[in-house]
């Protein structure tokens, strides 16, 4: 076990602990909403995707990629990244207004997708009750540059701190818009196609997930979509309640779902590799000195409050 490959991150990373939490499913949906607001990026997805016909398959493939690069071996992670880069190299999109043809693997598009994803992970996790210090949040973003590298980005050009991430979002905001493609994603996420027998479950469960993910977006995203959301403190309270409820589901039950990345990692590395919230608290004592600031709830920005 001692010589087993821990993969790109390993059990001592913030990423290892954070990605095991079930609230990440809501964070992933939030990321889709946010990513769709970049017209060039979302156009590349819609013009090359079969998500309308293979809704859940696409979502599970995305989740499997994240699980593989987080909990898989280094070889498995590198192989998954190579597949993504190869697919990107073969795909392009066309701007219907200008006729411009461009590749979906352009660095600026990959960077937007990456930042919207990792920013959503941190935002939803923290507002749902996971305690992350400033230093841990920065470490997580620094770690996530490995994922950015796998899809073809230069890690040196990827935000490695919450301050850098906030600056990036501020810089890119003028480029964002809720065009026809974003509206299509919005409609799709609110009511994805399902088997007739699953329509009641969609109404009971999925719509609540999508609504909470949408509500957790930053205010400028609500303005672009043109749909209001509850007050931020109300959304934070709902995220906390949802996180508490999801964490009541035994981890062994959750982790049994295919492809069971976490259980495979524990089998490879031993029981000490088990992700657990208390490990984040233990890491906090190492990473943060006394008096360091803690983040308040809110949008994609670096607003901090001193504890107590």
Residue pairs with C-beta under 8 A, 6 or more apart in sequence:
1 268
1 269
1 270
4 268
4 269
4 270
5 73
5 74
5 75
5 268
6 269
6 273
7 69
7 70
7 71
7 72
7 73
7 74
7 76
7 77
7 265
8 69
8 70
8 74
8 77
8 146
8 147
9 15
9 16
9 70
9 143
9 146
10 16
11 269
11 272
11 273
11 275
11 279
12 283
13 139
13 143
14 132
14 136
14 137
14 139
14 140
14 143
14 280
14 283
15 70
15 140
15 143
15 144
16 70
16 71
16 273
16 275
17 275
17 276
17 277
17 279
17 280
17 283
18 24
18 121
18 125
18 130
18 132
18 140
18 280
19 66
19 67
19 70
19 71
19 121
19 275
20 251
20 255
20 262
20 275
21 125
21 128
21 130
21 243
21 246
21 247
21 277
22 243
22 246
22 247
22 249
22 254
23 124
23 125
23 128
23 130
23 239
23 242
23 243
23 246
23 247
24 121
24 124
24 125
25 209
26 124
26 128
26 209
26 212
26 213
26 216
26 239
26 242
27 120
27 121
27 123
27 124
27 125
27 213
28 59
28 62
28 63
28 117
28 120
29 189
29 209
29 210
29 213
30 120
30 123
30 124
30 213
30 214
30 216
30 217
31 116
31 117
31 119
31 120
31 121
32 185
32 189
32 213
33 185
33 186
33 189
33 213
33 214
33 217
33 221
33 225
34 116
34 119
34 120
34 217
34 221
35 41
35 42
35 45
35 112
35 113
35 116
35 117
36 42
36 178
36 181
36 182
36 185
36 186
37 176
37 177
37 178
37 182
37 221
37 224
37 225
38 109
38 112
38 116
38 172
38 175
38 176
39 175
39 176
39 177
39 179
39 181
39 182
40 93
40 95
40 102
40 106
40 108
40 109
41 109
41 112
41 113
42 179
42 181
42 182
42 185
43 93
43 94
43 95
43 181
44 91
44 92
44 93
44 102
44 104
44 109
45 51
45 104
46 181
46 184
46 185
47 93
47 94
48 91
48 93
48 104
49 58
50 58
51 58
51 188
52 188
52 193
55 188
55 192
55 193
55 194
56 192
64 259
64 261
65 80
65 84
66 147
67 259
67 261
67 262
68 76
68 77
68 80
68 261
69 77
69 80
69 81
69 146
69 147
69 150
70 261
71 261
71 262
71 264
71 265
72 80
72 261
72 264
72 265
73 268
77 150
78 150
80 150
81 149
81 150
81 151
84 150
84 151
84 152
85 105
85 150
85 151
85 152
88 103
88 104
88 105
88 110
88 151
88 152
89 103
89 105
91 103
91 104
91 105
92 101
92 102
92 103
92 104
93 101
93 102
93 103
93 104
94 100
94 101
95 101
95 102
105 152
107 152
107 153
107 154
107 157
110 148
110 151
110 152
110 153
111 148
111 153
111 157
111 158
111 168
112 172
114 144
114 147
114 148
114 151
114 153
114 158
115 158
115 159
115 165
115 168
115 169
118 140
118 141
118 144
118 147
118 165
119 165
119 169
119 300
121 140
122 132
122 137
122 140
122 141
122 162
123 216
123 299
123 300
124 213
124 216
124 239
125 132
126 132
126 137
126 295
126 297
127 216
127 235
127 236
127 239
127 240
127 297
128 239
128 240
128 242
128 243
129 239
129 240
129 243
129 244
130 243
130 277
130 280
131 280
131 281
131 284
132 140
132 280
132 284
132 295
133 284
133 287
133 288
133 292
133 294
134 162
134 288
134 292
134 293
134 294
134 295
134 304
135 284
135 287
135 288
135 292
136 280
136 283
136 284
136 287
136 288
137 162
137 295
138 160
138 161
138 162
139 287
141 159
141 160
141 161
141 162
141 164
141 165
142 160
142 161
144 158
145 153
145 155
145 158
145 160
146 155
148 155
148 158
149 155
159 165
159 167
159 168
162 295
162 302
163 302
165 300
166 300
166 301
166 302
169 218
169 300
169 301
173 220
176 220
176 221
176 224
177 224
178 186
178 224
178 225
178 226
182 224
182 225
186 214
186 225
186 227
189 210
189 213
189 214
190 207
190 210
190 211
191 202
191 207
192 202
192 206
194 201
194 202
194 206
212 235
212 238
212 239
212 242
214 222
214 225
214 227
214 229
215 229
215 230
215 235
215 238
216 235
216 239
217 225
217 229
217 299
218 299
218 300
218 301
219 229
219 232
219 299
220 299
222 228
222 229
229 235
230 238
232 297
232 298
232 299
233 297
236 297
251 262
255 262
255 263
256 263
262 274
262 275
265 273
266 273
266 274
291 306
293 304
293 305
293 306
293 307
294 304
294 305
294 306
294 307
295 302
295 303
295 304
295 305
296 303
296 304
296 305
